[in-house]
């Protein structure tokens, strides 16, 4: 993992920027990069990336998206991953706020969607407390990308009329309460849960979820490195094939049986073209 990159105000004599007056600070764009490659970017996200003076980007932003950043734009890595060296959240707040104060066009580029397990609201709050406006550009969250890439519907009126998104653990590290979230007619999607598979299995079995309930573990969803492991609640505790590295998501429920054939090809970008944006 790359080390966090300190932010320093660019030398305007040596670079061309959109904002030359340094008058009132511009809104910081908190942009969802989606969970896969650049093919899943929204047009608003792409426009934000290509017009930015400085981009603070997460560890989970795909290389195909970073390849679309213009050469003139300063890149600041502020990645963090569970169990690995990470940029402290307070440091991210300070770096982004400092950049906002210069009048630069600032983009905070986050994996997935900023408002779904993305801490986007926390960062917007900090900016507001410092007197800066922000705008959120939504992105495709991992649940949608993983479902599309595996052909698993999150809802299907033959199998499930409701879906719940949760993280495996709360902010204090304790396993999330899963009572009543899985079972007949329901789909449960668990973010960041593969390494806690034994504990999740125990919690679901304790809630009388049938052992034969299907489970899919999707690692690196929507990327060329995607790995899919199919299992059941009963066998989940001993399933480790998809959790070796990278972010992973679990889809639990009868919708897995409604899986359809699908083929998704990763987006390929032209590096020469991206340099001239």
C-alpha positions in Angstrom: 0.0 0.0 0.0 1.3 3.4 -0.9 2.0 5.8 2.0 -0.4 8.8 2.5 0.7 11.7 0.3 1.0 15.1 2.1 -1.0 17.8 0.4 0.8 21.0 -0.6 -0.7 23.9 -2.5 0.4 23.5 -6.2 2.7 26.0 -7.8 0.3 28.0 -10.0 3.1 29.4 -12.0 4.0 25.9 -13.2 0.5 24.5 -13.7 -2.8 25.5 -15.3 -5.9 25.5 -13.1 -9.5 26.3 -13.6 -9.8 28.6 -10.6 -7.3 31.4 -11.0 -8.9 34.0 -8.8 -8.7 32.2 -5.4 -11.8 34.1 -4.4 -14.5 32.3 -2.5 -13.8 28.6 -1.8 -15.6 26.2 -4.1 -17.7 23.3 -2.8 -15.7 20.2 -2.2 -17.1 17.4 -4.4 -17.5 14.1 -2.4 -17.5 11.7 -5.3 -18.5 8.0 -5.4 -16.1 6.1 -7.6 -18.3 3.0 -7.7 -17.1 -0.4 -6.6 -15.6 -1.7 -9.8 -13.7 -0.4 -12.8 -14.2 2.9 -14.7 -17.1 1.5 -16.7 -19.4 2.0 -13.6 -18.6 5.7 -13.1 -21.5 8.1 -13.5 -21.1 11.0 -15.9 -21.2 13.4 -13.0 -18.3 11.5 -11.3 -16.3 11.5 -14.5 -16.8 15.3 -15.0 -15.8 15.9 -11.4 -12.6 13.9 -11.8 -11.6 15.6 -15.1 -12.2 19.1 -13.8 -10.4 18.7 -10.4 -7.3 20.6 -9.3 -6.6 18.1 -6.5 -8.1 14.6 -5.8 -7.9 12.8 -2.5 -8.5 9.2 -3.3 -9.2 6.0 -1.4 -7.4 2.7 -1.5 -10.3 1.0 -3.2 -10.5 3.3 -6.2 -9.7 1.1 -9.2 -6.6 1.8 -11.4 -8.8 2.3 -14.5 -10.4 5.2 -12.7 -7.1 6.7 -11.6 -6.0 6.5 -15.2 -8.7 9.0 -16.1 -7.3 11.7 -13.9 -5.7 14.5 -16.0 -1.9 14.9 -15.7 -2.3 18.4 -14.4 -4.3 17.3 -11.4 -2.6 16.7 -8.1 -3.3 13.2 -6.6 -3.2 12.6 -2.9 -3.5 9.1 -1.6 -5.5 8.8 1.7 -6.3 5.1 1.6 -7.2 2.9 4.5 -8.0 -0.8 4.9 -9.0 -2.9 7.9 -5.9 -4.5 9.4 -3.5 -2.6 7.2 -1.6 0.7 7.5 -4.2 3.4 6.9 -4.6 7.2 6.8 -6.3 8.3 10.0 -9.7 9.8 9.4 -8.8 13.0 11.3 -5.8 13.4 8.9 -8.1 13.1 5.9 -10.4 15.8 7.4 -7.4 18.1 7.8 -6.0 17.5 4.4 -9.2 18.1 2.5 -10.2 21.1 4.6 -6.7 22.7 4.0 -7.1 22.1 0.2 -10.6 23.6 0.3 -9.3 26.8 1.8 -7.0 27.4 -1.1 -9.8 27.8 -3.6 -8.8 24.7 -5.5 -11.4 22.5 -7.2 -11.2 19.7 -4.6 -12.5 16.2 -5.2 -12.7 13.6 -2.4 -12.9 10.4 -4.4 -14.3 7.5 -2.4 -14.9 3.8 -3.3 -18.6 2.8 -3.8 -21.1 5.4 -2.7 -20.1 8.1 -0.2 -23.4 7.8 1.8 -23.5 4.0 2.1 -20.8 2.9 4.6 -18.6 5.5 3.0 -18.3 8.1 5.9 -19.2 10.8 3.4 -21.6 12.4 5.8 -18.8 12.7 8.4 -16.5 14.4 6.0 -19.3 16.7 4.8 -20.0 17.6 8.5 -16.3 18.5 9.1 -16.2 20.7 6.0 -19.4 22.5 7.1 -18.0 23.0 10.6 -15.0 24.7 9.0 -17.2 26.9 6.8 -16.9 25.0 3.5 -19.7 23.7 1.3 -19.7 20.2 -0.2 -21.7 18.4 -2.8 -22.2 14.6 -3.0 -21.9 12.8 -6.3 -23.4 9.3 -5.8 -21.7 6.1 -7.0 -22.6 2.5 -7.4 -22.2 0.7 -4.2 -20.6 -2.8 -3.9 -23.9 -4.5 -3.5 -25.2 -3.3 -6.9 -21.9 -4.0 -8.7 -21.5 -7.4 -7.1 -25.1 -8.3 -7.9 -24.7 -7.3 -11.5 -21.4 -9.0 -12.0 -22.7 -12.3 -10.7 -26.2 -12.2 -12.1 -27.8 -12.4 -8.6 -30.9 -10.2 -8.2 -31.0 -8.5 -4.8 -34.8 -8.7 -4.9 -36.9 -11.1 -6.9 -40.6 -11.4 -6.2 -40.4 -15.2 -6.4 -37.7 -15.2 -3.6 -37.3 -11.9 -1.7 -39.3 -8.7 -1.4 -36.9 -7.0 0.9 -33.2 -6.5 1.2 -31.0 -5.3 4.0 -27.5 -3.8 3.8 -25.2 -4.0 6.9 -21.6 -4.0 7.7 -20.2 -7.1 9.5 -19.3 -5.1 12.6 -20.3 -1.9 14.4 -17.9 1.0 14.8 -16.8 -0.5 18.2 -15.8 -3.7 16.5 -18.6 -5.9 17.7 -20.5 -8.1 15.3 -23.6 -6.4 14.0 -27.0 -7.6 15.2 -28.4 -9.8 12.4 -31.6 -11.0 14.1 -34.6 -11.0 11.7 -32.5 -9.8 8.7 -32.1 -13.2 6.8 -34.4 -16.0 6.0 -37.4 -16.7 3.8 -38.4 -13.7 1.6 -35.4 -11.7 2.6 -32.0 -10.9 1.2 -29.1 -9.9 3.5 -26.0 -8.2 2.1 -23.0 -8.0 4.4 -20.2 -5.6 3.7 -16.7 -6.4 4.9 -17.7 -9.8 6.3 -15.7 -12.6 4.7 -13.1 -12.7 7.5 -15.8 -13.0 10.1 -17.6 -15.8 8.3 -17.6 -18.2 11.3 -19.1 -15.6 13.5 -21.7 -14.6 10.9 -22.7 -18.3 10.4 -23.1 -18.7 14.1 -25.3 -15.6 14.4 -27.5 -16.7 11.5 -27.9 -20.2 12.8 -28.8 -18.8 16.2 -31.5 -16.8 14.5 -33.0 -20.1 13.0 -31.8 -19.3 9.4 -31.8 -22.7 7.6 -28.4 -24.3 7.0 -29.3 -24.8 3.3 -29.8 -21.0 2.7 -27.5 -20.1 -0.1 -24.6 -17.7 0.4 -22.3 -16.1 -2.2 -19.0 -14.4 -1.2 -17.8 -11.9 -3.8 -14.3 -10.6 -3.5 -13.0 -7.6 -5.6 -16.5 -7.3 -7.1 -16.7 -5.8 -10.6 -13.0 -6.0 -11.3 -10.9 -8.4 -13.4 -9.7 -9.9 -10.1 -13.2 -10.7 -9.0 -13.6 -14.1 -7.2 -16.9 -15.7 -6.4 -17.5 -18.5 -3.9 -20.8 -20.2 -3.5 -21.7 -21.9 -0.2 -24.5 -22.1 2.4 -25.2 -20.9 5.8 -24.3 -24.3 7.2 -21.0 -24.4 5.4 -20.1 -20.8 5.7 -17.9 -21.2 8.8 -15.5 -23.3 6.8 -15.5 -21.3 3.6 -12.4 -19.3 3.0 -11.8 -19.4 -0.8 -12.8 -15.8 -1.5 -11.4 -14.0 1.5 -7.7 -14.1 0.9 -7.3 -10.5 -0.2 -9.3 -7.5 -1.3 -12.7 -6.3 -0.2 -15.4 -8.9 0.0 -19.2 -8.9 0.2 -21.7 -11.6 1.2 -25.1 -12.1 -0.4 -27.3 -14.4 1.7 -30.8 -15.6 0.7 -32.8 -17.5 -1.8 -32.2 -14.9 -4.5 -28.9 -16.7 -5.1 -30.9 -19.5 -6.6 -32.3 -17.0 -9.1 -28.9 -16.3 -10.5 -28.9 -15.6 -14.2 -26.2 -15.9 -16.8 -24.4 -12.6 -17.2 -21.1 -11.4 -18.8 -19.5 -8.2 -17.8 -16.3 -7.0 -19.4 -14.1 -4.5 -17.5 -13.8 -1.0 -18.9 -10.5 -0.3 -20.6 -9.2 3.2 -20.8 -6.8 4.8 -23.2 -4.0 6.3 -21.2 -3.0 8.6 -24.1 -6.6 9.8 -24.3 -6.8 10.4 -20.6 -3.7 12.6 -20.6 -5.4 15.0 -23.0 -8.7 15.4 -21.1 
